[in-house]
Amino acid sequence: MALFLNLQTVFLLALMHFSTYRTGSSEYLVYPPESINVSIRSDEQCLDIQWTVHLHNYTLNLKMIFQIDIYRSTLSNTVENKNYTTTLKSNETLQWCWHSVLPLECTSHFVRIRSMVDDERFPESRIWSSWSPPVVSKGQESSGEFHIFPNDIMYAEEDSSVTFCCISRTDNDKIEFFYEDRYMQGIKLSSRTTMFEVKNVAFVRRQGSNAYCKLDSSIDGVVLYVGGVLEEPKDFSCQTRDLETLNCTWHPGRDTLLPEHLPNNYSLFEWFSQKKVNCVHRNWCAWQLAPDMQDTYNFTLMAENKLRKRRTSTFFNVNQQVQPKFVGEISIENVDATEATLRWQIIPNQKNLTFLCQIEVYDNEKGIEYNTSNSEFTLSGLQPYTAHSVRVRCCIASHFWKWSEWNSKNFTTKEDTPSGALNIWRIVEPVSGGYNVKIFWKPLPTFQANGKILNYSIAMETLGKVPKVDIFFSDSDSNSTEKIIDEQPYQISVAAINSAGSSIPSVIVVSGNTEKSIQNIKEDRVNGTRDGIYLSWKPDSEETESYVVDWCNYPWDAICDFQWQKFGSNITSAIIRSAAFQSGVRYNFKIYGLSTKHEPYLLAKKTGYTQELALDCKPEVTVDNLASTSLTLNWKDNCTDEPQYGFFKGYHIYKKPEVEEPCDSETEKQVFSDNIVVCMYTVSDTKQKTFNVKKLQPNSTYSFEVKAFTGGGDSLAGIIKVTTGTHENTNLMMTIILPMALFSLLLIIGLNLKIQWVKEKCFPDIPDPYKSSVLSLMKFKGNIHQAILNTSDCIPDAIEVVNKPEISKTQGLRTILVGNEITTPAYLYLLPVGKDALDSQACICFENFTYCQAASDSGSCSQNQMIPTDQMMSVESSEHLLKVDKDYIRPFGNTPAGEEVSLNYVSQLAPTMSGDKGNSSPNLPEPAHCSEYKMQMVIPAGLALSFPPEGDRPISVASLDQLEKPC
């Protein structure tokens, strides 16, 4: 048969060969398309194109290429150019579907096709055939009806673009298009067809979005369903629980939000068996394994909806993807106080599978883990009379895939003898004839009770010469008992009893001597923290077995909730904590040492607060002894050292000046939260109710606050505002100054009224030269006032020399002006002028005591001498000036005739002779000292006044005619 087919093929090829070659020229294999048919599939908006070729092509199974051109509306508007490649098969109609963005009904489409043989057997035949005649698919634009296309339900993915068209009845009708009531502009395709494109459509509602065309009053619309993009399934895997069924699971991604009648469809396809299963659920699917199942599987998961298709695959060995499963619950057997046996059943139970199981046992919050490969396990070392929780899970040991789910069970072990000793303590209170002993114990924790405690056994044995034991019981819900004993010591034992037995007795010795020593120990204060109250104590002797601290959680209530805590012998400090501790409550602690003989003895007493509070009181403040720089504060209050608040430590006094001033060394600077700066005094004595404030500023206002303070802060403030007085020194000064000022005022008024009398007594008038009797002895041609020098005309200490013009005519006239120091009297030298010499009485001397009162009193002027050279006369005293006789005046009479009688005025400013080396008269007697002494004299014209020593102070010489000018 095969040989026949081969011969047939050879024959056909030969026939074709001979049919394509004629008269020595060759013709190629060219087979243009035939029977082209074009139709529209509206539901998919697909232009379905079908065609055939010559029968010979099918016989040869040629590989051919078909080029397809698609035109819209006209042959000049190409919208698609596609090369379609295929291998021809017998009796097969060639087909290709073109999906259009624009609905195919909107306008006509034209299709033409040409072909080419692309077969390796005929390489020379790769020549395009001619184009087929265009085949048209008519649109609805010429129907004469008003339509929108697509006119059926549409589907689109989010953010995609959708194209609509509206066809009018006649040419150039005005058509409007709306999408969700939003008007949109269109593109004119023809005189009757308009295209509208909606870009980036969004999900609006599951019921879809509305799109419609409006022509006059006519409306034609369509519903557009917009959904999310179908995502590729994630985490796709398959496993089996029993080697009978495969369970494949995946994560489908986000919901596409398409309506329920358009769901996403999922299916499984297995490539080896070529089987397919449609899945009911969107995230898992079951696949039944055959009894003679294969070990390896290759699955493809396909997800599809109206808009898109997605797929993913997995490849695995089914024996390596097994998750075991329990059958029923765990069974617990043979339970006693410390042991229990667990059993379970698991599938698949094939013999070729081995398992690893994990066991966890929980006792309260404590967990223990075990591993086993068996289906039973015995637990040991369990806590007696304790609820336990056990759970088991298993996996395939040879190849781990997943653990099974936990399988859990609870059980309780049986009771056992209590394993611990009770923690006991006591309170001993003296009563008449003995002591009242209160015994306290703390219930055993569950892990030591080992069962339900039925009661407590208390045994009291005397330690005297005659032992005596008293045993009694206390209920299980009690934690204390009391008994009155005599003054001899007792040994007390307490034990807990359950159904399995009794605990080890706890022993303590009670002695009256221990309580008598309490009064001799001083109570110390301790500081608390947020965590509790810190206590410390000194270590005791080596015989100390442990230390015990006891206290009351509610020290001021009738039920104080007595507590105690034991510490090892190597511990000497601890922070006592309790949920009952409160702020502002004082707690009292006693610290005992417990000897090896179980006898307690008191070591220390402590008191303190977890946190102190401020006292609930307010001082009332008054002020005494208010002065300019100090005052005394007094206050009254009801502040006491009450245990409800804190340790009363004293008072804080806050000083706040109205005008800011620095704090002194006795105060402490405090800055409050509102940035107010005050100075604080501290009074440490709680009984002190007065305080002296010093170093205040006079005439200043201060605000004082007095507060009682504890470690928790200040109490309410007693406030007072005061103003200091004026300074005491100021008052004293005013007391002295005011009377003095008044007296001075009265004195000035009195002096003004008696000014003339005061002047005469204190400041007598200077003798008037005009009234001098000397002037009556002299004859002057001119005005006599020219010869008189008024003291008011001269400036003291000014030295000036003025000469008459006539003096300058005299030949050889010389004037030497010299001054000495003021401490030495001066000597005047009268020098002769010309040929004539003065006689012995040619000079008159005046003394003016106004310039020097001391000179007047001491008669210094009488010691001054005026000695002329050769014929000079001496002026011995001022008394001679008042007793002038005729001989005195005679030298004036001897003045040459025709010459005016003229006097020169000389004012000497008390020059001092210093004994200079240039002194021409070393033998002159030295007169007595005269400070600020000035002398006046009248000298005839023509004489010159001179002092020989160099450097002496000058003497002022003036003519009488010029004395009216200032000297």
Buried (B, 14 or more C-beta within 10 A) or exposed (E): EEEEEEEEEEEEBEEBEEEBEEEEEEEEBBBBBEEBBBEBEEEEBBBBBBBBBBEBBBBBEBBBBBBBBBBBBEEEEEBBEEEBEBEBEEEEEBEBEBEBEBBBBBBBBBBBBBBBBBBEEBEEBEEEBEEBEBBEBBBBBEEEEBBBBBBEBBBBBBEEEBBBBBBBBEEEBEBBBBBBEEEBEBEEBBEBBBBBBBEEBEBEEEEBBBBBBBBEEEEBBBBBBBBBBBBBBEEBBBBBBBBEEBBBBBEBBEEBEBBEEBEBBBBBBBEEEEEEBEBEEBBBBBBEBEEEBEEEBEBBBBBBBBBBEBBBEBEBEBBEBBBBBBEEEBEBEEBEBBBBBBEBEBBBEEEEBEBBBBBBBBBEEEEBEBEBEEBEBEBEEBBBBBEBBBBBBBBBEEEEBBBBEEBBBEBEBBBBBBBBBBBBBBBBEEEEEBBEBBBBBEBBEBBBBBBEBEBBBBBBBBBEEEEEEEEEEBEBEEBBBEBEBEEBBBBBBBBBBBBBBBBBBBBBBBBBEBBEEEEEEEEBEBEBEEEBBBBEBEEBEEEBBBBBBBBBBBBEEEEEEBBBBBBEBEEBEBEBEBEEBEBBBBBBBBBBBBBEEBBBBBBBBBBBBBBBBBBBBBBEBEBEEEBBBEBBBBBEBEBEEBBEBBBBBBBBBBBBBEEEBEBEEEBEEBEEEEEEBBBBBEBEEBEEBEBEBEEBBBEBEBBBBBBBBBBBBBBBBBBBEBEBBEBEEEEEEEEEEEEEEEEEEEEEEEEEEEEEEEEEEEEEEEEEBEEBEBBEBBEBEEEEEBBBBEBEEBEEEEBBBBBBEBBEEEEEBEBBBBBBEBEBBBBBBBBBBEEEBBBEBBBBBBBBBBBBEEBBEBBBBBBBBBBBEEEBBBBBBBEBBEEBEEEBBEBBEEBEEEEEBBBBBBBBBBBBBEEBEEBEBEEEEEBEBBBBBBBBBBBBBBBBBBBBBEEBBBBBBBBBBBBEEEB
